Each structure stands twice: as structure tokens, then as C-alpha cells.
Amino acid sequence: MIETSKSVSNLFDSSIFVFDIDGVLRDVSGSYRRALADTVEHFTNLAYRPTPEEIDDLKAEGIWNNDWEASQELINRYFQGLGEISRISYEEIVAFFQGRYRGRNTDWSDGYIATEPLIATQKYFQDLTALGIGWGFFSGATRASASYVLQRLAIADPVLIAMEDAAGKPNPKGLLLAVKQIEAKQGKAKQIIYVGDTVADMLTVVKARDYDPSYDYVAVGVIPPHVAEELRDRYTDLLKDNGADIVLNSVLELTP
């Protein structure tokens, strides 16, 4: 079902689509989120493992799009609750997290990343291209991780702005950088459609309207797979309260 405050029929006029990756193209509930929970549990001496709802609550604050930083924040909050200060370094957190997410093998075959179900399809992007719609990606994932899933979708030479390329969301500069690169291939656009699954994604669009008001922006929220059916209305409201114009159950619902 589509929850909309704009006409879907108008979304494709001189438009560029920019997609987030995690929770939009791939299901990361058993990978990134599992690694996050593992990391917090490990560094709290197995005393605290955040639930999916607690992770959602943290991300609802709109500033914890980076899962390494989110892990560190939950660890810090745990120790603060005990009246203590965490002595764990950010580098230790990243190393442990990556050991779970990527694994130890050079091909990442033993990491959680190797188990991620795909949500989007190669045909979906082929159809956008056939319609003359320019598209690309702006993700908070590392370039290596984002490229891994794009290769699985057989997407060659995509426009991709990753963690290393721009400030983290909700800073809108990465979104606009992706737009400029897509325009270099497709020509000038009037409308920017950004598709994401978190509060930070929606706030990125809100901030982009002030940063570069020369475009018409549409914030498309999608409900990530980990959200339980009984919580989907609440998640929809959360995204809409933070700027989503449309909320979908899957990116595959965003079609002409």
C-alpha cells in the first residue's frame, strides 16, 4: 500500500532517482544490524544486546546512520547507565564489527554480508533506464560494501556516492554530488527523488531543499524488512513525521 501526499503519476517528469542501499536494495537485518548488536554485546561483556526496536529508536534520532558510530553510542549509553565511562576505542569497535560483517576470508564468504537477501532486482533498474530516467546511489555504507551488492545486481559502472565520498547523512552534499554525476550522463533534471529507509534519509531531503532549492525534491521512504507487520504503521508515521512524502513497503512498488 502506498501512503502519499504527492501524485505518484507526476514523479517521473524530468526526474533523477537516487537510492540508498541498506534496507532499500538489500535486507541488512541479518548482517549490518546483527553485527551492530554483536558489537554492543561484545563490548558490554555480554551484559547488553540491543533489540531491533532499540536500534530503530536510536536511528530515529536521525544522526546515527553510520552503524559503527551507532554501536559506539549504544556502548557509551550502557556504561553511562552504570555511572561509568567507556574505555573502548572507536578503532576497536570498527575492527570487531567488520570482523563479523565482512568475516575473515578475503572474499567475505564467511561474513554476514554474504547472507544478505536482495530486495531490488536488475530488471527494476533496466526498466528505469528504458524510461529514460537517470539513477544512482547515495549510501552511508563503505564503497566496498555498497559495490558488493551492486555487483550482485549486475549493475555496471553505477553512480555511487559512498561513506568515503561525502559527509554522512543527513548532510545533503552526498545526495547532490550523486545528482550532479547522474546529470553529467543524463542531462539536467528538474526533480530529485531520493529513496531511503531511515529518518536520516528523509532529513537529507529536507536539508537538500534549503541547500539547493533549484530542484523539486521528493522523499520516498520504504519500510525495511526487519520491521514487524504490527509496527509498520508506526514506522510509516515516523518517516512521514521526518519529511517522507511517500512511504512504500518496498522499493519495487515505486514504478510508473
N, C-alpha and C positions, 0 to 999 in steps of 0.2 A: 504494500500500500504506500502511496506517495502522500506525504504531508507537504503542502506547498503554499507559499504566499506569492509566487510568481507564476506566470503562464509557462508551462513546460514547452508549448509549441513555439515560444519565442526564444528558446535557449540556443538555437543553432545559427542565428544570423550573425555572420562575420565573427565567429567565436573561436577562441582558443581554449582547449581543455588542459588543465594541469592537474595531475593526480598525486596524492600522497600514495605511499606504497603499503606500509604496515597497517593491517586491518581493512585495507581497501583492495589491494591486489592479492594479498596473501593473508592467511589466518595465522596470527602470531601468538595465539593464546597458549599454545604448547611449546613455544620457542622463546621469543623475547620475554613474554610475561612469566613463563616458567623460570627462565634464567634470572629474572629480577627477583622473584620470590626465593629461589635458591640462594641468591647472593645475600639477601637480607637475612635469611635463616642462618646461613653460614657465619656471618659476621656478628650475629647476636647470640652466638654459641648455642644454636638450635632452640633458642627460647621463643622466637617470634617469626612466624611465616605469614606475610600479608595475604589476605584473601583477594580474589579478583575484585570484589566490591571495594575493598580498601585501596587497591591500586587505582580503580576508577575514581574514587573520591580524591585521591592525590592529583590525578591528571585533570580532574575537574577544576582545579585551581588555575589551570591554564598556563603554567610555567614549567611543567615537568615533562616536556615532550621527549627529552633525552633520557633513556632508561638507565644509563649509568648514573646520571645525576639524581634520578628518581630513587634508585637503590640507595645512594648515599643519604638522601634526605630521610628516607624511612629508617635507616640505621641510626642517623643522628637523632631523630624523634624518639626512637626506642630508648636510647641511652639518656636523653633528656628527661624522659618519663621516670627514670631511675635516679634522677638527680646527678647524673654523671655526664662526662664529655667523651664522645667517641674519639679514639686514637687511630682509627683506621684511615689510611690514606686513600685518596681518590684512585691512585695508580693500582693499589691492591684490589680495589673494588672492580676496576675495569678488567684487570687480568683474570680475576676469578670468573666474572660474568662472561667474558669472551671464551674462557675455557669450557664453559657449559654451552654457550650459544654456538660457537664455531667448532668446538671439540678440539682434539689434539692432532688429528690427522691433517695433512696439508690440503687434502681435498674437501675437508669439513664433513666427511661422510659419517663421522661419529658425533657430530654436533646436533643440537636441537634444530638448527636451520635446515638440516636435511629432511626433516619430517614435516615441514610446513605445507599444509594444503593450499593450493591455488584457488583464488576466488575469481579473478578475471581470466579471460581466455585470449588467445592470439586473434581469434576471429573478431572479438569485440573491437580491437584496435584497427584491424583491417577494415572493418565497416566504417569507422570514423574517417579513416583515410579516403575511402571510396566516396564519402560525402564531402570531401574537401575540407574537413575540419583538422586544424593543426592541433597537436597534442604533445605532451611531455610530462616530466615528473619533477616534483619538489618534495624531497623526503628528509626526515631527520636521521635516517639510517646512514651508516657509513657507505661510501661509494662501493666498496667491495660487496657488502651485503645486499645493497639495492641492485647492483649489477647481476648478482647471483640469481635473483628472482626474475629479472628481465630476460636473462639468458634462458631460463626455464620456459618463458613465454615466447621464446624465439623472436624477441624484439631486437632488431639490429640497429646499432648506431642511434640510440634514442637521445633526445634532450633530457639530461638528468642533472639536477642540482641536488647534491647530497650534503651530508654533515660537514665535509671538509671545504665546501664551496661557498658557504654563506652562514650568516648568523642564524641561530636556532629560532624556531617559531616561538612566539607569534610575531617576531620581526618579519616584515613583509618583503625584505630585499631579495631573499632567495626566490620567492614567487615571481617577482618582477624580472629577475635575472633569467628565469626559465622562459617567461613570456617573450623577452627580447630575443632569446635564441630561437624560439619557435617562429617568431615573426621574420627572422632572417631567412628562414626556409619557406615560409608560407605567405608572407606579406602582412601588412598592418591589420590588426584586429580591432574591433570596437568593444567586444565583450570578452571578459575573462571568467571562466568557470573553474573554480577550484574545488576538488573533491577530496574530502578528508573525513576522519572518523573521531576526532578529538576536539575538545574545547579549544586547544591551541590552534588547530587548523582553522576553525571558524573565526577566531580572533585575528588570525593572519589576514583574512579577507577584510575584516573590519578595519584593521590598521592600514591595509593597502589602499582603501578608499581615500584616506587622508594623505597617504604618502604619494600617490599618483592618481589624482582624480580624473585623468583623461580617459579612463576606461569605465565601462559599466561592469560591475562585478556581481557574480552570483556565487554564493557559498552553498555548496551541496554537501550535506552531511550524510554519511552512511553509518548504519549501526553495525559495529564489528561483531564477528561471530560469537565471541565469548559472552555477549550479553544475553542473559536468560530471557525467555519469552515473557515472563511476568514483569521484567524490568525494562522492556523495550519502550514502553510509553514514557517512562521516567527519563530514559536516555535521550529519546526524541526531544522531550521538553528541555533537557539540559543543553543540547546542541542548538535548539532554536533560541533559547534564552541568551546564548552567546553569539548569535549572529547568523545561524543557518537559515537560508531562505527556503530550502527544500531538505527533507530528510527521507532517505530511502533505506530499504532493508539490505540492498546490495548495489554495488556499482553497476552491475549488469542491468539494473532497472532504468538506468539513465540512457535512454535510447530515443531516437526520433519517433 
